[in-house]
């Protein structure tokens, strides 16, 4: 005859939300750890693809007042979650800007598509790492607003120069600077 077993303790229903929060935090941590391993290749791959999109016959051109990456973002000491939010905003704007239909006329198709896929993939992973970004930045020096103004200026620059090949080449160089800064932000996030 089998020995009677003691009843197994059951978690009260009140513990379920806490357990769910713990599992969500664990999943987020794992997603962020995966992000760090992607980070080892992301900037280099994206920079290579950005170089590959340029036509080989591109001539240097000189347009007045092309936008440049904001110095304030280069010197900013951000906490890891703030750096992640800034990196996400840069990625979202880069994707939006570089997926513009007029790039198809000036850039090689396959490297452009590969670059957009890489940006989208990295954005997806980074979104899983972030807490609610509404509370991340308080005060007058909000880097997300600076990033928004910078990319607005890029769009105004493109529009002012009729989305010309020369203007897109400047934007490609600015995207390169953005990716290099993105690499620095991801190091801050670790």
Secondary structure, DSSP 8 states (H G I E B T S, - for coil): ------------HHHHHHHHHHHHHHHHHHHHHHHHHHHHHHHHHHHHHHHHHB-TT------TT-----HHHHS----HHHHHHHHHHHHHHHHHHHT-TTHHHHB-HHHHHHHHHHHHHHHHHHHTT---GGGT--SS--HHHHHHHHHHHHHHHHHHTTT-HHHHHHHHHHHHHHHHHHHHHHHHH-
